[in-house]
Amino acid sequence: MSAQSLFSGHCSNLITPLYTKLQNPLSSSSYSLSYPCFIRSKHQVSFKLQYFPASERFMSVRRLTCSNSVEKVSNIVSEKEGSKSWVKRRKLAVFVSGGGSNFRSINQACIAGSINGDVVVLVTNKHACGGAQYARDKGIPVILFPKRKDELNGLSSDDLVKVLREFEVDFILLAGYLKLVPPELIRAYPRFIFNIHPSLLPAFGGEGYYGMKVHKAVIASGARYSGATIHFVDEQYDTGRILAQKAVPVLAIDTAEELAARVLREEHKLYVEVTAALCEDRIVWREDGVPLIRSKENPEEYY
């Protein structure tokens, strides 16, 4: 099986939503939606494969870069071999349903410079949740999804895709978002959507396994280890390809709350590390379809 790229076949440029807090320049063509009008401009793009050296453990690792065929701009600007590559700052959308502690960790890391990206929009199914309030306090636009009968401002799946395109979102990060991601979004952002789960998948995952329910099930099973998993998102709960994991011990006297706190500390670290790798274009695909992260310190090492 040949390796596959993290990147899809389409990029958008100069797409800016008409929110009062945003002051970005606008393009000329427009279209209407069922909520405030957005103005957009797009260019077609072309792709080329680039091969990179890998350790002897991997027969072939490759990635796909995206370059604009109208303006000579690319996401990756590589210099001479052995030197550092410059990668433009990525735009992140984070989805939450609760307090959003992972969202806060990611946003703080972006501000501190540990992540070469910025959270440009927050999506939530609960407009009054702690994560949404934190976003508003930080000046990050908040979008309500999915649309509900008692909420006039919620978006449909198709409208959500359009809005994320307007924000020029590169990656979507689910951080305690309890709704199933709609297929329209999966198709629009293939291999660009990630989720963090509080167990070592595939154990203790799937529909109904979330929050404290996961930790209670781990303790009841007698498992000696649990942890956090970051995986690609597909159309099912917790079944996408695993990208990174971090294990923690389950102690004999643990309560579900104690185990949850131990796992959450590792979640915060792991999600920041993986998001930094995403924004630095360090995700590659082994020839058998397994995603790997290239070490920042040693480009010949993968984990």
Phi and psi in degrees as a GROMACS rama.xvg file:
@    title "Ramachandran Plot"
@    xaxis  label "Phi"
@    yaxis  label "Psi"
@TYPE xy
-78.7181  153.895  SER-2
-69.1741  154.604  ALA-3
-121.786  156.76  GLN-4
-88.7498  154.191  SER-5
-71.3268  -25.3197  LEU-6
-92.455  144.538  PHE-7
-92.0589  -178.134  SER-8
-90.8617  31.6956  GLY-9
-162.271  134.751  HIS-10
-129.826  156.349  CYS-11
-122.544  152.759  SER-12
-133.527  146.654  ASN-13
48.7722  61.7734  LEU-14
-121.573  114.979  ILE-15
-130.188  125.899  THR-16
-77.8643  149.837  PRO-17
-88.0261  63.573  LEU-18
-93.2686  147.212  TYR-19
-65.8507  -25.4928  THR-20
-80.2099  -14.2363  LYS-21
-100.356  138.991  LEU-22
-123.208  27.977  GLN-23
-74.8624  151.981  ASN-24
-65.6922  156.773  PRO-25
-113.696  157.101  LEU-26
-94.4674  -173.442  SER-27
-93.8884  -37.2178  SER-28
-85.3389  154.292  SER-29
-141.37  164.29  SER-30
-151.878  162.72  TYR-31
-107.437  147.422  SER-32
-124.899  -176.444  LEU-33
-85.425  6.80869  SER-34
-137.653  -172.892  TYR-35
-49.2514  141.994  PRO-36
-65.0515  144.108  CYS-37
-121.279  150.374  PHE-38
-118.214  136.747  ILE-39
-144.175  161.654  ARG-40
-146.558  136.042  SER-41
-129.897  151.317  LYS-42
-123.522  148.233  HIS-43
-74.053  153.306  GLN-44
-127.968  160.441  VAL-45
-121.709  163.057  SER-46
-128.628  154.399  PHE-47
-145.331  145.3  LYS-48
-85.0068  139.49  LEU-49
-127.292  132.72  GLN-50
-102.106  143.087  TYR-51
-128.462  149.019  PHE-52
-64.1383  142.538  PRO-53
-129.653  163.668  ALA-54
-70.5118  170.782  SER-55
-66.3686  -16.9893  GLU-56
-68.9103  -24.0961  ARG-57
-116.481  124.885  PHE-58
-64.1455  -41.4118  MET-59
-157.882  131.402  SER-60
-131.498  130.68  VAL-61
-143.236  163.175  ARG-62
-140.144  163.415  ARG-63
-114.051  130.086  LEU-64
-108.705  153.572  THR-65
-111.947  124.764  CYS-66
-127.218  139.337  SER-67
-76.9503  128.026  ASN-68
-83.8492  -11.5121  SER-69
-96.3259  -54.575  VAL-70
-102.207  138.006  GLU-71
-80.1587  72.8004  LYS-72
-128.108  138.645  VAL-73
-133.56  157.802  SER-74
-69.7188  -31.6055  ASN-75
-116.994  126.586  ILE-76
-117.555  97.6913  VAL-77
-87.5706  141.994  SER-78
-101.971  -158.998  GLU-79
-63.7555  152.19  LYS-80
-58.5528  136.049  GLU-81
94.2224  -14.8488  GLY-82
-98.0052  167.103  SER-83
-74.3253  147.068  LYS-84
-101.3  143.49  SER-85
-92.4665  131.293  TRP-86
-124.222  127.764  VAL-87
-66.7032  154.335  LYS-88
-63.3754  133.634  ARG-89
-89.2787  155.17  ARG-90
-107.916  126.513  LYS-91
-113.203  139.036  LEU-92
-112.409  131.062  ALA-93
-114.967  136.508  VAL-94
-109.368  129.712  PHE-95
-136.831  160.281  VAL-96
-126.36  -10.4524  SER-97
-135.136  -136.636  GLY-98
-66.129  -26.6559  GLY-99
72.1787  41.094  GLY-100
-66.4124  -36.6395  SER-101
-66.6383  -39.5016  ASN-102
-58.3327  -44.2028  PHE-103
-63.124  -42.6326  ARG-104
-61.8509  -42.7525  SER-105
-65.8345  -45.4868  ILE-106
-63.0775  -42.0779  ASN-107
-63.3273  -37.6411  GLN-108
-67.9455  -34.9736  ALA-109
-64.0428  -45.0582  CYS-110
-64.4905  -38.4644  ILE-111
-75.8992  -13.4954  ALA-112
94.2557  2.91717  GLY-113
-73.1233  -24.744  SER-114
-116.676  131.028  ILE-115
-85.4608  61.1132  ASN-116
-166.341  179.8  GLY-117
-143.3  140.24  ASP-118
-78.5681  113.732  VAL-119
-101.871  -14.2826  VAL-120
-160.991  145.305  VAL-121
-114.262  134.919  LEU-122
-115.049  133.118  VAL-123
-144.818  153.672  THR-124
-96.8871  0.160579  ASN-125
-134.443  99.8233  LYS-126
-64.3862  -21.0151  HIS-127
-99.8729  7.0833  ALA-128
-69.6513  163.777  CYS-129
-62.1856  -36.7264  GLY-130
-64.6413  -39.0213  GLY-131
-67.3241  -40.0819  ALA-132
-65.6553  -39.8298  GLN-133
-61.0515  -42.3923  TYR-134
-61.7037  -45.4654  ALA-135
-61.2611  -40.7225  ARG-136
-62.7739  -29.589  ASP-137
-93.9497  3.36696  LYS-138
77.268  19.9521  GLY-139
-92.8607  125.21  ILE-140
-57.3547  141.77  PRO-141
-116.453  130.443  VAL-142
-117.741  135.676  ILE-143
-94.0832  124.018  LEU-144
-152.26  139.472  PHE-145
-81.6502  169.967  PRO-146
-69.6346  134.316  LYS-147
-122.207  158.289  ARG-148
-63.0122  -33.8892  LYS-149
-90.3551  4.47668  ASP-150
-122.474  120.324  GLU-151
-78.9293  -22.3021  LEU-152
-97.8992  1.55419  ASN-153
-70.6607  155.59  GLY-154
-106.056  152.278  LEU-155
-80.0481  170.467  SER-156
-61.3303  -45.178  SER-157
-64.1515  -40.6326  ASP-158
-67.3388  -35.2905  ASP-159
-61.4128  -44.7376  LEU-160
-58.6528  -44.0868  VAL-161
-62.2603  -42.3122  LYS-162
-65.9938  -42.8762  VAL-163
-62.6449  -35.1914  LEU-164
-64.0412  -38.1691  ARG-165
-63.8448  -34.3354  GLU-166
-81.3428  -0.078246  PHE-167
55.4419  42.3121  GLU-168
-66.6523  131.946  VAL-169
-93.1381  -43.5798  ASP-170
-134.411  145.117  PHE-171
-112.944  126.404  ILE-172
-117.64  115.804  LEU-173
-86.2472  125.357  LEU-174
-132.469  78.7211  ALA-175
80.155  31.6904  GLY-176
-92.772  120.53  TYR-177
-96.0162  1.89173  LEU-178
-96.1133  149.852  LYS-179
-72.1187  130.73  LEU-180
-69.2644  130.77  VAL-181
-70.2411  151.579  PRO-182
-60.7928  -28.6145  PRO-183
-60.2919  -38.6789  GLU-184
-74.3934  -37.613  LEU-185
-60.447  -43.5812  ILE-186
-69.0332  -34.3386  ARG-187
-74.5441  -29.8983  ALA-188
-128.821  61.7051  TYR-189
-64.8134  129.09  PRO-190
60.1517  25.9353  ARG-191
-120.033  3.4257  PHE-192
-116.293  133.049  ILE-193
-131.286  152.986  PHE-194
-135.979  150.531  ASN-195
-112.716  135.126  ILE-196
-126.243  139.738  HIS-197
-85.8643  45.0218  PRO-198
-155.884  173.223  SER-199
-89.2658  89.0427  LEU-200
-59.5561  148.325  LEU-201
-83.8629  3.06457  PRO-202
-73.4588  140.387  ALA-203
58.0839  43.9624  PHE-204
-127.994  173.986  GLY-205
106.086  -178.903  GLY-206
-60.4026  132.521  GLU-207
93.1554  -13.9778  GLY-208
-97.6096  98.3614  TYR-209
-154.139  156.961  TYR-210
53.904  -138.81  GLY-211
-65.7042  -21.939  MET-212
-59.9222  -36.6285  LYS-213
-64.5124  -48.326  VAL-214
-68.8997  -35.3765  HIS-215
-64.4086  -40.2634  LYS-216
-67.279  -38.0472  ALA-217
-62.4937  -48.5211  VAL-218
-63.7831  -42.5144  ILE-219
-64.4816  -27.8169  ALA-220
-76.5172  -19.501  SER-221
84.0621  8.83595  GLY-222
-59.826  139.877  ALA-223
-89.1827  -13.8526  ARG-224
-137.705  145.331  TYR-225
-135.06  -160.022  SER-226
158.395  -157.401  GLY-227
-125.049  145.293  ALA-228
-130.139  134.001  THR-229
-109.925  129.136  ILE-230
-139.768  158.62  HIS-231
-68.5149  148.468  PHE-232
-99.2637  130.843  VAL-233
-119.318  -159.375  ASP-234
-86.4972  6.23152  GLU-235
-120.512  168.031  GLN-236
-76.6549  119.799  TYR-237
62.3223  29.6749  ASP-238
-111.488  -2.60254  THR-239
-69.9859  164.956  GLY-240
-55.0966  134.051  ARG-241
-76.187  130.922  ILE-242
-104.174  -39.4489  LEU-243
-155.825  150.254  ALA-244
-142.196  153.993  GLN-245
-138.98  122.853  LYS-246
-93.8305  148.014  ALA-247
-134.213  151.315  VAL-248
-74.3087  149.424  PRO-249
-103.865  113.476  VAL-250
-81.2856  153.989  LEU-251
-62.1935  -28.2751  ALA-252
-104.639  12.2338  ILE-253
-62.9101  140.292  ASP-254
-95.0567  167.033  THR-255
-61.1877  -36.8537  ALA-256
-66.9897  -39.7289  GLU-257
-67.4427  -42.2372  GLU-258
-65.2421  -41.6033  LEU-259
-59.4602  -41.7288  ALA-260
-65.5623  -39.0189  ALA-261
-66.8586  -42.6207  ARG-262
-66.7161  -41.3592  VAL-263
-62.3751  -37.0358  LEU-264
-59.6045  -39.6609  ARG-265
-74.5857  -32.972  GLU-266
-57.098  -47.7343  GLU-267
-57.6257  -43.9965  HIS-268
-67.9145  -47.2011  LYS-269
-64.9197  -42.421  LEU-270
-66.7492  -36.6848  TYR-271
-65.2927  -43.8741  VAL-272
-62.2817  -44.6379  GLU-273
-69.6574  -41.047  VAL-274
-62.9817  -38.3791  THR-275
-61.8482  -41.0726  ALA-276
-64.7043  -41.1499  ALA-277
-59.0881  -46.894  LEU-278
-73.158  -14.3357  CYS-279
-104.178  10.9447  GLU-280
58.2453  44.8146  ASP-281
-107.665  18.1803  ARG-282
-97.7933  125.947  ILE-283
-129.67  165.474  VAL-284
-118.243  123.477  TRP-285
-66.9986  158.155  ARG-286
-64.3716  -18.4164  GLU-287
-91.8698  9.78377  ASP-288
91.4242  8.24749  GLY-289
-89.2592  126.525  VAL-290
-78.3475  142.183  PRO-291
-132.61  158.787  LEU-292
-110.328  125.756  ILE-293
-80.0912  134.043  ARG-294
-62.7547  137.274  SER-295
-72.697  -37.4404  LYS-296
-75.5654  -36.7357  GLU-297
-132.767  99.4112  ASN-298
-60.6734  -11.0551  PRO-299
-88.3984  -3.75001  GLU-300
-110.295  143.489  GLU-301
-130.565  152.361  TYR-302
